[in-house]
């Protein structure tokens, strides 16, 4: 088992390259199941989650091959033959996005058997939206022994699907399934995240007919078959946000390459209110942004998580890491997932003063954090402990870092290159 150690109190300086988006590459890999032609994805991150999903795809009969290193790396997914339509519990239980294969399998093979999902324990995240939407498209669905058993012998049919609330996962699954359904599917209250747009553009390159990408109403006209694609994955705005917060928390100044200022979304005004300087600093070919913390404590800043373009739930915990040392009291409200404050008790071990009132964390900033042993509880909480550890005095020891490896590529290497004293130990 690995752990990460940090000697904090050192400002980050230098350059932090942003990897390909985890939240885009996973649905892109799943979308490759819709075609019997190869789909090449460039700029893919090397993550535990991509390895897990590759195993799921191979279980279904797809060939998954990685190529290159660093900026030139990528992967090719070729689902020429689907030898199986069963995604087993042993794999799906490791990562929730594995469940998304349900949509492409139903659309292309007219049947699927997919284990109910796993992943981070941050809330219920029910899949009933996925199942109700696919049922409206003509699928016969039951749940037996922890598996979703689905069949559409005559193929899926277009339908109007009104999502009761915004769901990124449901939008991905239903958009994919609709590309091969007969007729037109209208999806209302669709998610608008940049990753949805990224996947939609790749599907369009494969021959899908999709209108309304990036809006709340999408219309997908099904086609008989989809071809291959050669697609470059968008950069990871969540990783960029976490690194921007890490730089700010350390009181440093660093250049984040591969990302544009606008891609920080609602995080940008929150950081500026906190006293952090964020400026565009790059070229059209390689966009970048310069992030500069302050020698003073950051300003206390309230945030509320919301569906895109609101403040991303994936950045709630990292932002709290910055607010632990803020001057004043910050109220951080989580409206997306009901159990996404498990990092609070670990931040308290570092000296943070945080209390919970329902869906709101009240963070009273302290003068100084102090290193201590802590435990990662989920993916985004793990990087929060990195951020707080960089700001703390003394040594922070982070256990259960397998959560971190699911979503942050070469994080110790990237931070070390900017002066951080951070290393990994196997115990």
C-alpha positions in Angstrom: 0.0 0.0 0.0 1.3 3.5 -0.9 1.2 6.7 1.0 2.2 10.2 0.1 4.3 12.5 2.4 4.5 16.3 2.1 6.8 18.7 3.9 4.6 21.9 3.6 5.2 25.6 3.8 7.1 25.8 0.4 5.5 28.1 -2.3 5.0 26.4 -5.6 6.8 28.0 -8.6 7.3 26.9 -12.2 5.1 25.2 -14.7 2.2 22.7 -14.2 1.1 20.9 -17.4 -2.6 19.9 -17.3 -3.4 16.4 -18.4 -6.3 15.2 -20.6 -9.7 15.2 -18.9 -10.6 12.2 -16.7 -14.3 13.2 -16.9 -14.1 13.3 -20.7 -11.9 10.3 -21.5 -14.0 7.8 -19.6 -17.2 8.4 -21.6 -15.2 8.7 -24.8 -13.8 5.2 -24.2 -17.4 4.0 -23.6 -18.6 5.7 -26.8 -16.2 3.6 -28.8 -18.4 0.6 -28.2 -21.0 2.2 -30.5 -18.9 1.4 -33.6 -17.1 -1.6 -35.1 -14.4 0.8 -36.3 -11.3 2.0 -34.3 -11.6 5.2 -32.2 -8.3 6.9 -31.5 -8.2 9.2 -28.5 -5.2 11.5 -28.2 -3.9 13.2 -25.0 -5.5 10.6 -22.7 -4.3 10.6 -19.1 -2.7 7.5 -17.5 -5.0 6.9 -14.6 -6.2 3.9 -12.5 -9.8 4.7 -13.7 -8.7 4.5 -17.4 -7.1 1.1 -16.7 -10.2 -0.1 -14.9 -12.4 0.9 -17.8 -10.1 -0.6 -20.3 -10.5 -3.9 -18.5 -14.3 -3.6 -18.7 -14.1 -2.9 -22.5 -11.8 -5.9 -23.0 -14.2 -8.1 -21.1 -16.8 -7.1 -23.7 -14.5 -8.0 -26.5 -12.9 -4.6 -27.4 -9.2 -4.2 -28.1 -7.7 -1.3 -26.1 -4.1 -0.2 -26.8 -2.1 2.7 -25.3 0.6 4.4 -27.3 3.2 7.2 -26.8 4.4 9.0 -23.7 3.8 12.4 -22.2 2.2 14.9 -24.6 2.1 12.4 -27.4 0.3 9.7 -25.5 -3.1 8.3 -26.3 -5.1 5.1 -26.8 -7.1 3.3 -29.5 -10.3 1.4 -28.7 -11.5 -1.0 -31.4 -14.8 -2.8 -30.6 -14.9 -4.7 -33.9 -16.7 -7.6 -32.3 -18.7 -7.6 -29.0 -18.0 -11.1 -27.7 -20.0 -10.4 -24.5 -22.7 -8.0 -23.3 -22.0 -8.7 -19.6 -20.0 -6.1 -17.5 -19.2 -8.0 -14.3 -19.5 -6.8 -10.7 -15.7 -7.4 -10.1 -14.9 -4.5 -12.5 -17.9 -2.2 -12.4 -17.8 -2.1 -8.6 -14.4 -0.3 -8.8 -15.7 2.7 -10.8 -19.1 4.2 -11.5 -18.4 5.2 -15.1 -18.1 1.5 -16.0 -21.9 1.4 -15.7 -22.2 3.7 -18.7 -21.5 0.8 -21.1 -25.2 0.0 -20.6 -26.3 2.6 -23.2 -23.9 1.6 -26.1 -24.5 -2.1 -25.5 -28.2 -1.7 -25.7 -28.0 0.5 -28.8 -25.6 -1.7 -30.7 -26.2 -5.2 -29.5 -29.8 -4.8 -28.3 -29.1 -6.4 -24.9 -26.9 -5.8 -21.9 -26.2 -7.2 -18.5 -24.4 -4.6 -16.3 -23.6 -4.7 -12.6 -24.9 -1.9 -10.5 -22.1 0.6 -10.1 -19.5 1.4 -7.5 -16.9 4.2 -7.2 -16.5 6.9 -4.5 -18.9 6.8 -1.6 -20.1 10.3 -1.9 -23.8 9.7 -2.1 -26.4 7.5 -3.7 -26.2 8.9 -7.2 -29.2 6.7 -8.3 -29.2 5.2 -11.7 -33.0 5.3 -12.1 -32.7 8.2 -14.5 -30.6 6.1 -16.9 -33.1 3.1 -16.7 -36.2 5.3 -17.0 -34.8 7.0 -20.1 -33.8 3.8 -21.8 -37.2 2.3 -21.0 -38.8 5.2 -22.8 -36.6 4.3 -25.8 -38.2 0.8 -25.8 -35.8 -1.2 -23.6 -37.2 -3.9 -21.3 -35.3 -3.5 -18.0 -35.1 -5.5 -14.8 -32.7 -5.7 -11.9 -31.7 -9.3 -10.9 -29.0 -10.3 -8.4 -27.4 -6.8 -8.5 -27.3 -6.7 -12.3 -29.3 -4.5 -14.7 -30.7 -6.9 -17.3 -31.8 -4.9 -20.4 -33.0 -5.9 -23.9 -34.4 -4.1 -26.9 -35.0 -6.9 -29.5 -36.3 -4.6 -32.1 -33.6 -1.9 -31.4 -34.1 1.3 -29.5 -36.5 4.0 -30.6 -36.3 7.7 -30.3 -38.3 9.3 -27.5 -38.8 12.5 -25.6 -36.9 12.2 -22.2 -37.4 14.9 -19.7 -34.8 14.6 -16.9 -36.2 15.7 -13.5 -32.8 17.1 -12.6 -29.5 17.6 -14.4 -27.3 14.5 -14.4 -24.0 14.3 -16.3 -24.1 10.5 -16.3 -27.6 10.2 -17.5 -26.9 12.7 -20.3 -23.9 10.7 -21.4 -25.7 7.4 -21.5 -28.9 8.6 -23.1 -27.0 10.7 -25.7 -24.9 7.7 -26.7 -27.9 5.3 -26.8 -29.9 7.7 -29.0 -27.2 7.9 -31.7 -28.2 4.4 -33.0 -31.9 4.6 -32.0 -34.6 4.7 -34.7 -36.0 8.2 -35.1 -35.4 11.4 -33.1 -34.7 11.6 -29.3 -35.2 14.9 -27.5 -33.4 15.2 -24.2 -34.5 18.0 -21.9 -32.7 19.3 -18.8 -29.5 17.9 -20.3 -26.1 18.5 -18.7 -24.0 21.3 -20.3 -20.6 20.4 -18.9 -17.7 20.9 -21.3 -17.1 17.1 -21.2 -20.6 16.5 -22.6 -19.6 18.7 -25.5 -16.3 16.9 -26.0 -18.0 13.5 -26.2 -20.7 14.9 -28.4 -18.2 16.3 -30.9 -16.4 12.9 -31.0 -19.8 11.2 -31.7 -20.5 13.7 -34.5 -17.1 12.8 -36.0 -18.2 9.2 -35.9 -21.3 10.2 -37.9 -23.9 10.9 -35.1 -26.5 13.6 -35.7 -26.7 15.7 -32.6 -28.1 19.2 -32.2 -28.0 21.4 -29.1 -24.7 20.4 -27.5 -23.9 22.7 -24.6 -27.6 23.6 -24.1 -30.4 22.2 -21.9 -32.2 20.7 -24.9 -30.5 18.1 -27.2 -31.9 16.5 -30.2 -30.4 13.3 -31.5 -31.5 11.7 -34.8 -30.4 8.1 -34.9 -28.3 6.6 -37.7 -27.9 3.0 -38.9 -24.2 2.8 -37.9 -21.3 4.9 -36.6 -17.8 4.9 -37.9 -14.4 5.5 -36.3 -12.8 8.8 -35.2 -9.5 10.4 -34.3 -10.2 12.7 -31.4 -8.1 14.8 -29.1 -9.4 14.8 -25.5 -10.0 18.2 -23.8 -7.7 19.2 -20.9 -8.9 18.5 -17.4 -10.5 21.6 -16.0 -11.0 19.9 -12.6 -7.3 19.0 -12.4 -6.5 22.6 -13.4 -8.7 24.0 -10.7 -7.1 21.8 -8.1 -3.6 22.8 -9.1 -4.6 26.5 -9.2 -5.9 26.1 -5.6 -2.7 24.3 -4.6 -0.5 27.2 -5.9 -2.7 29.7 -4.1 -2.7 27.7 -0.8 1.1 27.5 -0.9 1.4 31.2 -1.6 3.3 30.6 -4.8 3.1 31.6 -8.4 3.0 29.1 -11.3 2.0 28.7 -14.9 -0.7 26.1 -15.7 -0.3 25.1 -19.4 -2.9 23.6 -21.7 -5.9 25.3 -20.1 -7.7 28.6 -20.8 -8.9 31.0 -18.1 -12.5 30.6 -19.2 -12.3 26.8 -18.5 -12.0 27.5 -14.7 -15.7 28.6 -14.9 -17.2 29.6 -11.6 -14.0 28.8 -9.8 -12.4 31.9 -11.3 -14.5 34.6 -9.6 -14.3 32.7 -6.3 -10.5 32.6 -6.5 -10.3 36.3 -7.3 -12.6 37.2 -4.4 -10.3 35.2 -2.2 -7.4 37.4 -3.4 -5.8 35.0 -5.9 -4.5 36.5 -9.2 -5.4 34.5 -12.3 -4.4 35.8 -15.7 -4.2 34.4 -19.2 -0.6 33.6 -20.1 -0.1 31.5 -23.3 -0.6 31.3 -27.0 -3.5 30.1 -29.2 -1.5 26.9 -29.8 -0.8 26.4 -26.1 -3.1 28.3 -23.8 -2.0 28.9 -20.2 -2.9 30.8 -17.1 -0.7 32.3 -14.5 -1.9 31.8 -10.9 -0.4 33.8 -8.1 -1.2 33.4 -4.4 -0.9 36.1 -1.8 1.6 36.5 1.0 -1.4 37.3 3.2 -4.1 34.9 4.2 -6.8 34.5 1.5 -10.1 36.2 1.9 -13.0 34.1 3.2 -15.3 33.4 0.2 -18.6 31.6 0.1 -19.5 29.1 -2.6 -22.4 26.9 -3.5 -22.1 23.9 -5.9 -24.4 23.8 -8.9 -24.6 22.1 -12.2 -22.4 23.6 -14.9 -21.9 26.5 -15.5 -22.2 26.8 -11.7 -19.4 26.0 -9.2 -18.3 22.4 -9.8 -19.0 19.9 -7.1 -15.6 18.3 -7.9 -13.9 21.5 -6.8 -15.8 21.9 -3.6 -13.4 20.0 -1.4 -10.2 21.5 -3.0 -11.7 25.0 -2.5 -12.3 24.2 1.1 -8.6 23.3 1.4 -7.8 26.9 0.4 -10.4 28.3 2.8 -9.0 26.5 5.8 -6.5 29.4 6.2 -8.7 32.2 5.0 -9.2 35.4 7.0 -12.8 35.1 8.2 -15.6 32.6 7.9 -16.5 30.8 4.6 -19.8 29.0 4.0 -19.4 26.2 1.5 -22.7 24.6 0.4 -22.9 21.3 -1.4 -26.1 20.8 -3.4 -25.1 17.9 -5.8 -24.1 15.0 -3.5 -25.4 14.5 0.0 -22.3 12.9 1.4 -19.4 14.9 0.1 -18.0 16.3 3.3 -16.0 13.3 4.4 -12.8 15.3 4.1 -13.8 17.6 6.8 -12.7 15.3 9.7 -9.4 14.8 8.0 -8.8 18.5 7.5 -9.6 18.9 11.2 -6.6 16.7 11.9 -4.4 19.3 10.3 -5.9 22.0 12.5 -8.8 23.3 10.4 -11.8 24.7 12.2 -14.9 23.4 10.3 -18.4 22.7 11.4 -21.3 21.2 9.5 -24.9 22.4 9.3 -26.9 20.2 6.9 -25.6 20.7 3.4 -23.2 23.5 4.5 -19.7 23.5 5.8 -18.8 26.6 7.9 -15.0 27.1 7.7 -13.4 29.5 10.2 -10.0 30.2 8.9 -7.0 29.6 11.1 -3.6 31.2 11.1 -1.7 28.0 10.4 -2.3 24.4 9.6 0.0 21.7 11.0 1.1 18.4 9.4 -0.4 15.2 10.6 -1.3 11.7 9.4 -4.6 11.8 7.4 -6.6 9.4 5.2 -8.1 10.0 1.8 -11.8 9.1 1.6 -12.5 9.7 -2.1 -11.0 11.0 -5.2 -11.5 14.8 -4.8 -11.0 14.6 -1.0 -7.6 13.1 -1.6 -6.3 16.1 -3.6 -7.8 18.4 -1.0 -5.4 16.8 1.6 -2.5 17.5 -0.9 -3.6 21.2 -1.1 -3.8 21.5 2.7 -0.6 19.6 3.2 1.3 22.0 0.9 0.1 24.9 3.1 0.7 23.2 6.4 3.8 23.5 8.6 5.6 20.2 9.1 5.0 16.8 7.5 1.6 15.5 6.3 1.2 11.8 5.7 -1.7 10.9 3.3 -2.9 7.3 3.5 -5.1 5.4 1.0 -3.7 7.3 -2.0 -5.3 4.8 -4.4 -8.2 7.3 -4.5 -5.7 9.9 -5.8 -4.4 7.7 -8.5 -7.9 7.3 -10.0 -7.9 10.9 -11.2 -4.6 12.8 -11.0 -1.8 11.8 -13.3 1.8 11.9 -12.0 0.8 14.4 -9.3 4.0 14.0 -7.2 6.1 14.5 -10.3 4.3 17.6 -11.4 4.3 19.2 -7.9 7.9 18.3 -7.3 8.9 20.0 -10.5 7.5 23.2 -8.9 9.5 22.9 -5.7 7.1 20.9 -3.5 8.7 18.4 -1.1 6.4 15.6 -1.9 7.1 11.9 -2.3 5.5 8.5 -2.3 6.4 5.5 -0.1 5.3 1.9 -0.3 4.5 0.4 3.1 
